[in-house]
Amino acid sequence: MKLHLADYHLEACRLLLAEGMAHGAEGMAQGAKGKGQEAREHLDIAAEMIAEMGYGRRKPEVEELRRELAVEQERGSRDQSKKIG
């Protein structure tokens, strides 16, 4: 059951990341927490579970999602600085 829960957290991260990207920088920062922050929380939970269980099959997915979140965070920072400047 824990494997399914880890997969759920990975999928929730993907969904939130996709929703945020569809709405640009505002989408990633939307709401009190923002989709980016919420996606990162799901990814952190999944990564912790995967490490605890030794679910190595999902490690490449965790790393890919970390890269995607970093890219979106950087893109959001650039978009925000363009609006300010």
N, CA, C and O atoms as CSV, one atom per row, in Angstrom:
chain,resi,resn,atom,element,x,y,z
A,1,MET,N,N,0.818,-1.201,0.000
A,1,MET,CA,C,0.000,0.000,0.000
A,1,MET,C,C,0.861,1.263,0.000
A,1,MET,O,O,0.502,2.267,-0.615
A,2,LYS,N,N,2.009,1.202,0.701
A,2,LYS,CA,C,2.879,2.372,0.750
A,2,LYS,C,C,3.437,2.721,-0.625
A,2,LYS,O,O,3.667,3.892,-0.927
A,3,LEU,N,N,3.654,1.700,-1.460
A,3,LEU,CA,C,4.133,1.972,-2.817
A,3,LEU,C,C,3.110,2.807,-3.579
A,3,LEU,O,O,3.468,3.737,-4.300
A,4,HIS,N,N,1.854,2.470,-3.414
A,4,HIS,CA,C,0.789,3.218,-4.082
A,4,HIS,C,C,0.712,4.648,-3.554
A,4,HIS,O,O,0.466,5.583,-4.315
A,5,LEU,N,N,0.919,4.809,-2.275
A,5,LEU,CA,C,0.878,6.143,-1.679
A,5,LEU,C,C,2.037,6.999,-2.195
A,5,LEU,O,O,1.860,8.187,-2.464
A,6,ALA,N,N,3.210,6.404,-2.330
A,6,ALA,CA,C,4.350,7.136,-2.901
A,6,ALA,C,C,4.043,7.531,-4.346
A,6,ALA,O,O,4.333,8.653,-4.761
A,7,ASP,N,N,3.456,6.608,-5.108
A,7,ASP,CA,C,3.077,6.916,-6.491
A,7,ASP,C,C,2.043,8.041,-6.542
A,7,ASP,O,O,2.092,8.899,-7.423
A,8,TYR,N,N,1.114,8.029,-5.594
A,8,TYR,CA,C,0.116,9.109,-5.520
A,8,TYR,C,C,0.809,10.462,-5.343
A,8,TYR,O,O,0.472,11.426,-6.031
A,9,HIS,N,N,1.763,10.536,-4.433
A,9,HIS,CA,C,2.441,11.807,-4.180
A,9,HIS,C,C,3.231,12.260,-5.410
A,9,HIS,O,O,3.285,13.455,-5.701
A,10,LEU,N,N,3.839,11.328,-6.127
A,10,LEU,CA,C,4.533,11.694,-7.365
A,10,LEU,C,C,3.542,12.243,-8.391
A,10,LEU,O,O,3.809,13.249,-9.047
A,11,GLU,N,N,2.415,11.580,-8.520
A,11,GLU,CA,C,1.411,12.021,-9.497
A,11,GLU,C,C,0.800,13.359,-9.098
A,11,GLU,O,O,0.547,14.201,-9.959
A,12,ALA,N,N,0.561,13.566,-7.809
A,12,ALA,CA,C,0.035,14.854,-7.343
A,12,ALA,C,C,1.024,15.967,-7.666
A,12,ALA,O,O,0.626,17.061,-8.064
A,13,CYS,N,N,2.300,15.689,-7.494
A,13,CYS,CA,C,3.332,16.668,-7.841
A,13,CYS,C,C,3.276,16.992,-9.330
A,13,CYS,O,O,3.315,18.160,-9.717
A,14,ARG,N,N,3.186,15.959,-10.163
A,14,ARG,CA,C,3.107,16.178,-11.619
A,14,ARG,C,C,1.889,17.023,-11.990
A,14,ARG,O,O,1.990,17.947,-12.797
A,15,LEU,N,N,0.752,16.704,-11.403
A,15,LEU,CA,C,-0.484,17.418,-11.703
A,15,LEU,C,C,-0.371,18.891,-11.311
A,15,LEU,O,O,-0.710,19.771,-12.101
A,16,LEU,N,N,0.101,19.159,-10.105
A,16,LEU,CA,C,0.233,20.543,-9.646
A,16,LEU,C,C,1.247,21.306,-10.485
A,16,LEU,O,O,1.058,22.488,-10.772
A,17,LEU,N,N,2.311,20.638,-10.874
A,17,LEU,CA,C,3.313,21.270,-11.726
A,17,LEU,C,C,2.711,21.622,-13.080
A,17,LEU,O,O,2.935,22.717,-13.594
A,18,ALA,N,N,1.950,20.700,-13.659
A,18,ALA,CA,C,1.311,20.953,-14.953
A,18,ALA,C,C,0.282,22.073,-14.855
A,18,ALA,O,O,0.210,22.928,-15.739
A,19,GLU,N,N,-0.512,22.075,-13.792
A,19,GLU,CA,C,-1.504,23.140,-13.614
A,19,GLU,C,C,-0.819,24.491,-13.456
A,19,GLU,O,O,-1.263,25.491,-14.020
A,20,GLY,N,N,0.244,24.515,-12.699
A,20,GLY,CA,C,0.979,25.765,-12.505
A,20,GLY,C,C,1.589,26.266,-13.795
A,20,GLY,O,O,1.539,27.463,-14.078
A,21,MET,N,N,2.170,25.362,-14.592
A,21,MET,CA,C,2.785,25.760,-15.855
A,21,MET,C,C,1.737,26.269,-16.829
A,21,MET,O,O,2.005,27.179,-17.613
A,22,ALA,N,N,0.555,25.691,-16.783
A,22,ALA,CA,C,-0.509,26.114,-17.690
A,22,ALA,C,C,-0.948,27.549,-17.416
A,22,ALA,O,O,-1.478,28.222,-18.300
A,23,HIS,N,N,-0.727,28.012,-16.190
A,23,HIS,CA,C,-1.141,29.362,-15.817
A,23,HIS,C,C,0.036,30.305,-15.631
A,23,HIS,O,O,-0.146,31.406,-15.111
A,24,GLY,N,N,1.226,29.914,-16.036
A,24,GLY,CA,C,2.396,30.781,-15.956
A,24,GLY,C,C,2.868,30.996,-14.534
A,24,GLY,O,O,2.550,30.216,-13.635
A,25,ALA,N,N,3.632,32.064,-14.337
A,25,ALA,CA,C,4.211,32.370,-13.017
A,25,ALA,C,C,3.123,32.551,-11.978
A,25,ALA,O,O,3.292,32.164,-10.821
A,26,GLU,N,N,2.000,33.144,-12.386
A,26,GLU,CA,C,0.899,33.345,-11.442
A,26,GLU,C,C,0.352,32.006,-10.969
A,26,GLU,O,O,-0.034,31.862,-9.810
A,27,GLY,N,N,0.319,31.030,-11.867
A,27,GLY,CA,C,-0.184,29.708,-11.509
A,27,GLY,C,C,0.702,29.009,-10.504
A,27,GLY,O,O,0.207,28.311,-9.620
A,28,MET,N,N,2.006,29.186,-10.626
A,28,MET,CA,C,2.923,28.545,-9.692
A,28,MET,C,C,2.883,29.226,-8.330
A,28,MET,O,O,3.214,28.604,-7.320
A,29,ALA,N,N,2.484,30.492,-8.288
A,29,ALA,CA,C,2.455,31.229,-7.023
A,29,ALA,C,C,1.039,31.433,-6.503
A,29,ALA,O,O,0.838,32.108,-5.493
A,30,GLN,N,N,0.065,30.859,-7.182
A,30,GLN,CA,C,-1.352,31.080,-6.880
A,30,GLN,C,C,-1.722,30.616,-5.475
A,30,GLN,O,O,-1.200,29.616,-4.983
A,31,GLY,N,N,-2.614,31.344,-4.846
A,31,GLY,CA,C,-3.148,30.944,-3.548
A,31,GLY,C,C,-2.189,31.212,-2.412
A,31,GLY,O,O,-1.126,31.804,-2.598
A,32,ALA,N,N,-2.580,30.768,-1.234
A,32,ALA,CA,C,-1.776,31.020,-0.036
A,32,ALA,C,C,-0.431,30.307,-0.122
A,32,ALA,O,O,0.603,30.886,0.209
A,33,LYS,N,N,-0.443,29.053,-0.566
A,33,LYS,CA,C,0.808,28.304,-0.651
A,33,LYS,C,C,1.386,28.350,-2.052
A,33,LYS,O,O,2.605,28.394,-2.218
A,34,GLY,N,N,0.547,28.341,-3.038
A,34,GLY,CA,C,1.018,28.280,-4.410
A,34,GLY,C,C,1.160,26.840,-4.869
A,34,GLY,O,O,1.475,25.947,-4.083
A,35,LYS,N,N,0.924,26.636,-6.150
A,35,LYS,CA,C,1.000,25.288,-6.705
A,35,LYS,C,C,2.425,24.754,-6.659
A,35,LYS,O,O,2.634,23.560,-6.442
A,36,GLY,N,N,3.400,25.625,-6.862
A,36,GLY,CA,C,4.797,25.192,-6.804
A,36,GLY,C,C,5.167,24.667,-5.435
A,36,GLY,O,O,5.819,23.629,-5.321
A,37,GLN,N,N,4.760,25.370,-4.399
A,37,GLN,CA,C,5.057,24.940,-3.027
A,37,GLN,C,C,4.334,23.634,-2.706
A,37,GLN,O,O,4.904,22.730,-2.095
A,38,GLU,N,N,3.095,23.550,-3.117
A,38,GLU,CA,C,2.316,22.332,-2.865
A,38,GLU,C,C,2.923,21.140,-3.610
A,38,GLU,O,O,2.998,20.036,-3.070
A,39,ALA,N,N,3.358,21.372,-4.857
A,39,ALA,CA,C,4.003,20.307,-5.632
A,39,ALA,C,C,5.281,19.852,-4.938
A,39,ALA,O,O,5.554,18.655,-4.854
A,40,ARG,N,N,6.062,20.806,-4.442
A,40,ARG,CA,C,7.307,20.470,-3.749
A,40,ARG,C,C,7.030,19.644,-2.487
A,40,ARG,O,O,7.777,18.717,-2.175
A,41,GLU,N,N,5.963,19.979,-1.770
A,41,GLU,CA,C,5.613,19.215,-0.567
A,41,GLU,C,C,5.287,17.766,-0.911
A,41,GLU,O,O,5.725,16.846,-0.220
A,42,HIS,N,N,4.512,17.562,-1.989
A,42,HIS,CA,C,4.193,16.192,-2.410
A,42,HIS,C,C,5.469,15.459,-2.820
A,42,HIS,O,O,5.651,14.287,-2.490
A,43,LEU,N,N,6.339,16.144,-3.532
A,43,LEU,CA,C,7.584,15.513,-3.971
A,43,LEU,C,C,8.465,15.148,-2.782
A,43,LEU,O,O,9.063,14.072,-2.764
A,44,ASP,N,N,8.551,16.020,-1.801
A,44,ASP,CA,C,9.361,15.730,-0.612
A,44,ASP,C,C,8.829,14.512,0.139
A,44,ASP,O,O,9.602,13.671,0.597
A,45,ILE,N,N,7.514,14.425,0.262
A,45,ILE,CA,C,6.906,13.263,0.928
A,45,ILE,C,C,7.214,11.991,0.144
A,45,ILE,O,O,7.609,10.977,0.719
A,46,ALA,N,N,7.028,12.055,-1.180
A,46,ALA,CA,C,7.296,10.882,-2.019
A,46,ALA,C,C,8.760,10.472,-1.914
A,46,ALA,O,O,9.064,9.287,-1.779
A,47,ALA,N,N,9.664,11.439,-1.976
A,47,ALA,CA,C,11.095,11.132,-1.917
A,47,ALA,C,C,11.459,10.465,-0.596
A,47,ALA,O,O,12.248,9.520,-0.566
A,48,GLU,N,N,10.887,10.956,0.487
A,48,GLU,CA,C,11.156,10.367,1.799
A,48,GLU,C,C,10.636,8.931,1.863
A,48,GLU,O,O,11.332,8.037,2.343
A,49,MET,N,N,9.417,8.714,1.383
A,49,MET,CA,C,8.841,7.366,1.394
A,49,MET,C,C,9.659,6.416,0.526
A,49,MET,O,O,9.914,5.275,0.911
A,50,ILE,N,N,10.066,6.891,-0.641
A,50,ILE,CA,C,10.827,6.067,-1.581
A,50,ILE,C,C,12.165,5.662,-0.965
A,50,ILE,O,O,12.601,4.519,-1.102
A,51,ALA,N,N,12.810,6.609,-0.288
A,51,ALA,CA,C,14.088,6.303,0.368
A,51,ALA,C,C,13.895,5.294,1.499
A,51,ALA,O,O,14.688,4.363,1.643
A,52,GLU,N,N,12.852,5.474,2.295
A,52,GLU,CA,C,12.585,4.565,3.418
A,52,GLU,C,C,12.290,3.145,2.947
A,52,GLU,O,O,12.718,2.174,3.570
A,53,MET,N,N,11.550,3.032,1.836
A,53,MET,CA,C,11.138,1.712,1.349
A,53,MET,C,C,12.169,1.069,0.431
A,53,MET,O,O,12.075,-0.121,0.132
A,54,GLY,N,N,13.152,1.844,-0.018
A,54,GLY,CA,C,14.096,1.318,-0.990
A,54,GLY,C,C,13.450,1.115,-2.352
A,54,GLY,O,O,13.794,0.186,-3.083
A,55,TYR,N,N,12.513,1.993,-2.684
A,55,TYR,CA,C,11.732,1.911,-3.929
A,55,TYR,C,C,12.531,2.587,-5.051
A,55,TYR,O,O,12.104,3.590,-5.622
A,56,GLY,N,N,13.703,2.008,-5.351
A,56,GLY,CA,C,14.643,2.605,-6.286
A,56,GLY,C,C,14.101,2.836,-7.684
A,56,GLY,O,O,14.606,3.688,-8.416
A,57,ARG,N,N,13.093,2.096,-8.053
A,57,ARG,CA,C,12.517,2.244,-9.385
A,57,ARG,C,C,11.999,3.667,-9.631
A,57,ARG,O,O,11.955,4.122,-10.774
A,58,ARG,N,N,11.609,4.362,-8.567
A,58,ARG,CA,C,11.038,5.704,-8.699
A,58,ARG,C,C,12.056,6.829,-8.512
A,58,ARG,O,O,11.717,7.998,-8.698
A,59,LYS,N,N,13.288,6.498,-8.151
A,59,LYS,CA,C,14.297,7.540,-7.926
A,59,LYS,C,C,14.530,8.423,-9.155
A,59,LYS,O,O,14.648,9.638,-9.000
A,60,PRO,N,N,14.602,7.863,-10.372
A,60,PRO,CA,C,14.765,8.742,-11.543
A,60,PRO,C,C,13.596,9.721,-11.715
A,60,PRO,O,O,13.794,10.855,-12.152
A,61,GLU,N,N,12.395,9.286,-11.373
A,61,GLU,CA,C,11.236,10.176,-11.473
A,61,GLU,C,C,11.331,11.312,-10.464
A,61,GLU,O,O,10.980,12.453,-10.766
A,62,VAL,N,N,11.809,10.993,-9.263
A,62,VAL,CA,C,11.976,12.026,-8.238
A,62,VAL,C,C,12.969,13.072,-8.732
A,62,VAL,O,O,12.722,14.272,-8.614
A,63,GLU,N,N,14.087,12.619,-9.282
A,63,GLU,CA,C,15.107,13.563,-9.762
A,63,GLU,C,C,14.580,14.407,-10.924
A,63,GLU,O,O,14.852,15.605,-10.996
A,64,GLU,N,N,13.836,13.789,-11.823
A,64,GLU,CA,C,13.260,14.537,-12.950
A,64,GLU,C,C,12.286,15.604,-12.448
A,64,GLU,O,O,12.311,16.737,-12.929
A,65,LEU,N,N,11.438,15.258,-11.497
A,65,LEU,CA,C,10.488,16.234,-10.952
A,65,LEU,C,C,11.212,17.347,-10.205
A,65,LEU,O,O,10.781,18.499,-10.247
A,66,ARG,N,N,12.300,17.020,-9.524
A,66,ARG,CA,C,13.097,18.068,-8.856
A,66,ARG,C,C,13.636,19.060,-9.887
A,66,ARG,O,O,13.607,20.272,-9.674
A,67,ARG,N,N,14.130,18.525,-11.010
A,67,ARG,CA,C,14.642,19.408,-12.073
A,67,ARG,C,C,13.528,20.280,-12.643
A,67,ARG,O,O,13.715,21.481,-12.841
A,68,GLU,N,N,12.374,19.681,-12.904
A,68,GLU,CA,C,11.252,20.445,-13.458
A,68,GLU,C,C,10.797,21.541,-12.499
A,68,GLU,O,O,10.501,22.656,-12.930
A,69,LEU,N,N,10.739,21.237,-11.215
A,69,LEU,CA,C,10.354,22.250,-10.229
A,69,LEU,C,C,11.380,23.374,-10.171
A,69,LEU,O,O,11.019,24.544,-10.046
A,70,ALA,N,N,12.657,23.022,-10.261
A,70,ALA,CA,C,13.710,24.043,-10.238
A,70,ALA,C,C,13.600,24.955,-11.454
A,70,ALA,O,O,13.756,26.171,-11.339
A,71,VAL,N,N,13.332,24.370,-12.617
A,71,VAL,CA,C,13.174,25.166,-13.841
A,71,VAL,C,C,11.981,26.102,-13.713
A,71,VAL,O,O,12.075,27.278,-14.064
A,72,GLU,N,N,10.870,25.595,-13.216
A,72,GLU,CA,C,9.677,26.434,-13.067
A,72,GLU,C,C,9.883,27.524,-12.025
A,72,GLU,O,O,9.393,28.642,-12.183
A,73,GLN,N,N,10.599,27.202,-10.974
A,73,GLN,CA,C,10.882,28.214,-9.954
A,73,GLN,C,C,11.756,29.319,-10.547
A,73,GLN,O,O,11.519,30.502,-10.299
A,74,GLU,N,N,12.757,28.935,-11.322
A,74,GLU,CA,C,13.628,29.916,-11.976
A,74,GLU,C,C,12.830,30.761,-12.967
A,74,GLU,O,O,12.991,31.980,-13.021
A,75,ARG,N,N,11.976,30.112,-13.745
A,75,ARG,CA,C,11.148,30.830,-14.716
A,75,ARG,C,C,10.223,31.815,-14.000
A,75,ARG,O,O,10.050,32.947,-14.451
A,76,GLY,N,N,9.635,31.386,-12.896
A,76,GLY,CA,C,8.762,32.259,-12.119
A,76,GLY,C,C,9.512,33.447,-11.554
A,76,GLY,O,O,8.984,34.558,-11.528
A,77,SER,N,N,10.740,33.225,-11.100
A,77,SER,CA,C,11.553,34.321,-10.565
A,77,SER,C,C,11.870,35.333,-11.656
A,77,SER,O,O,11.819,36.541,-11.424
A,78,ARG,N,N,12.200,34.837,-12.852
A,78,ARG,CA,C,12.489,35.747,-13.968
A,78,ARG,C,C,11.253,36.534,-14.364
A,78,ARG,O,O,11.335,37.734,-14.624
A,79,ASP,N,N,10.105,35.861,-14.411
A,79,ASP,CA,C,8.868,36.551,-14.776
A,79,ASP,C,C,8.518,37.626,-13.762
A,79,ASP,O,O,8.080,38.715,-14.134
A,80,GLN,N,N,8.708,37.329,-12.490
A,80,GLN,CA,C,8.410,38.310,-11.447
A,80,GLN,C,C,9.352,39.504,-11.540
A,80,GLN,O,O,8.924,40.644,-11.361
A,81,SER,N,N,10.643,39.252,-11.820
A,81,SER,CA,C,11.592,40.363,-11.901
A,81,SER,C,C,11.313,41.230,-13.128
A,81,SER,O,O,11.573,42.433,-13.098
A,82,LYS,N,N,10.789,40.643,-14.205
A,82,LYS,CA,C,10.417,41.433,-15.381
A,82,LYS,C,C,9.259,42.363,-15.062
A,82,LYS,O,O,9.219,43.500,-15.532
A,83,LYS,N,N,8.309,41.873,-14.255
A,83,LYS,CA,C,7.160,42.699,-13.890
A,83,LYS,C,C,7.586,43.861,-13.001
A,83,LYS,O,O,7.059,44.968,-13.114
A,84,ILE,N,N,8.541,43.599,-12.120
A,84,ILE,CA,C,9.001,44.638,-11.198
A,84,ILE,C,C,9.860,45.654,-11.930
A,84,ILE,O,O,9.724,46.860,-11.725
A,85,GLY,N,N,10.756,45.151,-12.796
A,85,GLY,CA,C,11.713,46.024,-13.487
A,85,GLY,C,C,11.176,46.558,-14.731
A,85,GLY,O,O,11.860,47.308,-15.427
